[in-house]
Amino acid sequence: MFWNFLINLILILFFSGNSIPAIVNNDVELISLIPFESADIVVADKAAVLSEDGRFLFFNKNADVQQPIASITKLMTALVFLETQPDLNSSYQITSADNIVGGKLNLFLGDNVNLKDILFTSLVASDNGATIALVHASKLSEEEFIKKMNDKAKLLNLHNTSFADPIGLSDKNISTAREVALLAKEALKNSEISDAVNRKEYKFQTIEGREKIIESTDYLLFDSAKNSFLPVGGKTGYTDRAGYCFVGRFKGPGGEDLIAAVLNSPGKNERFKESKNLIGWVLDNYFKK
């Protein structure tokens, strides 16, 4: 209790210039900085901004309320796939079982593709067929793979997160804005994942020599606006129940490293605008000298 009080006191003094209270959150062992909420900052139902190490919560709007997370699921799928220690230079042939309805397909029946290229297609283009191909290439059954996803969520203390499929089509794939940000934090530690989600496009050839050009669904990577911060990759998601979702990592002008999560934003482009607004607001209120 004494140490919690001391940490809380130090944080209150440190952030007193912005009149933003600091609270020690004992339940999840995070130091949580909870600013006032303003409707003009974000319209999305749920949002959170975390420090990259996950200890500081700089913005909280219904950040612990569960909802479907759509294709943000693919971050966990990529993590679990890579933990099976695949040879990413080995190839896999696309089968009819990999033909998943929904979204643009970039890989077709009979294509022989290196596993790294399938992984990048899954993350860059949010390709459903490529994602299920990763599961099939892992040699695990879909049920075994999903169990590993849920086991990983427990290991990461994501107590409000669970998965029913590895793609994100199921509305039973649920999490919260805070835990989505924590999932992104963990996923982006992996160099393959962080490389993939920071690419505007990805080019490769199948074993047969067919060229593929994959374009990112993260429109912030194409943003031409002059921001004080740099988007360095993220993951989109959308279903009717989830709404438009996004989680992304940003680098501030002073070396700040932040992760923003926006869930159930009202529009495809609004999720990106709101993420930028959140990051700008956090930098102005917590880090501006």
N, C-alpha and C positions, 0 to 999 in steps of 0.2 A: 504493500500500500504506500509506504514512504517513497519508494522509487517512482511509482506511478505519479504520485503527487509532485515530486521534484521535476520529472520530465514534463508534466503538464504545465507547471509554473514556468519553466524555461521557455516552452513553446509559446505560451501566452505573452511573455515578455518579448520574445523574438518577433512575433507577428502583430504586436499591439499597434504598430503604425498604421495597419490597415483595419483595425478593429475587428479582426477575425479570430474567434476563439479556437483554441486547440484542445482536443479531447482525447484522452487515452481510451482506446476501444479494447477492453479486456477480452471480449468474446473471441475475436479473431487475432489478437495480439498484433494489431496494427495501431500506429499512431495516426489518428484520423483528424484531419483538418477540415472542418465543415463550415464553409462560408454561407452567408445568406443566399437564398435562391431568388433569382429574378426571372420572371417569365420572358423577358426579352432576350435572355442569353440563349435559351434552348427551348424549342417547342416540343421536341421528342418526349415521349412518356418517361423515359429513363435515361440517365446519363451519369458518367463518372469520369474524373480525371485523376490518375494516379501517378506518383513518381515511379520511375522505371524500376526501382527496387521494391515497389509495392508497399512501402511503409506509410506513405503519406497520401491521404485522400484529399485532393484539393477542391474537388467539386462533387456535389452529391445531389442528384435529383432522383428520388426513388431508386437509389443505387442498389438496394438489396431486395427489390421486388422481382420475382421470377417472371419470365416470359419465354416463348420460343426464340431461338437464336439463328435459325435458318443456316445459311452456309458458313457462318462463323465456326460452325461445327468442324469444318475442314482443317482448322488449326490443330484440333485434337487428333483428328485422323492422321495428319502428317506426323505429329509427334509419336503416336503409337506405331505407325508404320516404320519410322526411322529407328525406333527402339527394337525392332525385330532384326536390326543390323543387316539390311539387304545390301547386296552388291549393286550399287546404282549404275554401274556400267553394264550390267547384264540386261537382257531384253525380255520382253513379255509380248505375246501376241494377243491383240484385242479380240474378244469373243462376243458372241451374242449376249452372254450374261452381263457384259459391260455396257450394253446399250440401254441407258437409263433415260426415260422421258423427262424433259424439263431442262431448259437452258440450251445454249448453243453447244453442239458436239464438235470437237476438234479431232477426235480419234475415231477411226471407222473400222468396221469388221475386217479382220485380216491384217491390219497394220501391225508390224513388228517395231516396237519402240523401246528405247532404253528406259530403265526405271527412273533415272533422274529426269528425263523429259516428261514422263507421265506425272511425276511429282510436281514439277514446275507447271505443267498444264493444269493440274488440279488447283494449285494455289494462285497462279497468275490470272487464269481465265475463270476460276470457280467452276470448272468443268465437272459435271456430275459423273459422266462416264469414266473420265480419267481417275476420279476419286474412288469409284467402286473397283476399278482395275487395280489400284494400289492394294485394296483389301484382298482381292483374289490373288494377286501376286505374292502376298505375304504368306500364302499357304495356310492361313487360318480360315476357319469358317466365318461367315458374317457374324454369327452369334458369339463366337470366341473373340472376334475382333472388338465387337461392341462391349463385351465384358471388360476387355483390357482398357477401353476408353473410360468406362465408369470406374474401374480400379484406379486409373491414373488420376481421375478427378478427385477421388478420395485421398490419394497420396498427396495431392497438391492442396488439400484442405478446401476444396471447392464444394462445400457442403450443400449448396443450393443448385448444383449443376448435375445433370444426368442426360444420358444419350440413349436413343432408341434406334438410331440408324447412323451410319458413318458419313452421310452426305449433308443432311440438314433438311431434307424434305419433310420429315416427321415433326409435327408440332409438339411431340413429346421430348424433343431435344430442347431442354430448358436451362436457363442460367439467369444471372443478374448482370447489370452493367458493371458492378464492381468485380465480379468473378470473371466476366468476359475479359476485362482489362488484365486481371491476374493470369488468365490463361494465355493471353497474348504475350505478356511479360515472359512467361515460361517458354512459349513456342519460339519467340524471337531470340532466345539464347542459342538456338540451333542455327548454325551458319547457313545450312541449305535453305531453311525456311525463311530466314531474314533476307537472304539473297533473292529468293523467288518473289517475295511480296514487295520488294523494292524495285521491281522491273516494270517499265512501261509496256514492254513487249518482250517476247521470248521466241527465238527462232531455232529450229532444229530440223533434222531430216530423219525420217524413218529409216529402218535398216534397208528397205527397198529403194531408198533415195528420194522419197516424196518430201518436199519442203513444207514445213508448217510454220506459220507465223501466228503467235498467240498474243492477244492484246489484253492488258490488265483491266479489271473492273474497278480498280481504285482510281477514280478520276482526279484525286488530289495529286497524283504523280504527274498529271498533265497540266496542273494549275500554273497559269502564266502570271498570276498576281504577285506583286512584290510584298511578301510577308516577312515579318521579323523572325520567323521560324521556318524550319524545313520539314516537310513530311517525308518520312523514310520507310513507308510501307505499312500496309494494313490489310484487313480482310472485310469484304462486304458480305451482306446476306439479305435475302428477301423471301418471304412468303406472305400470303394474305394475313395470317395470324401474327407473324413476327413484325410485319411492317418493314420499312427500310432501316437496315442496321449497318453499323460500321464500327470497327475498332482499329485504331492506328497509333503509330509511334511518331513522335515529333521531337526534333532537336531545336532548342532555343538559342538565342544569340549569345548567351553567356555560358553555353555548354549544358543548359538544362535538358533533361531527358524525361519526357512525359508520355503517358499513354492515355488516350481518350476513347471512351466507348459511348456510343449513341444507339439506343434501341427504340424501335417503333417511331422513327421519324416520319413525317407525313409525305415525304417525296424522295425520289431517287437522288436528286441533287442536293436537297435540303440536308441530308445526313452529313454530306461533306462540308457544307457551309456552316452547319452547327458545330461540327468538330473543330473547324477553324476558329469560330467565335469562342468556343470554350478554351482552346489553347491560348488565344490572345488574351482572354479575360484572366486566366490563371497567371500568365506571365506578367500582366499589368498589376495584379493585386498581390502577388506573392514575391515576385522577383525584381520588380522595377526599383532601381536605386533612387 
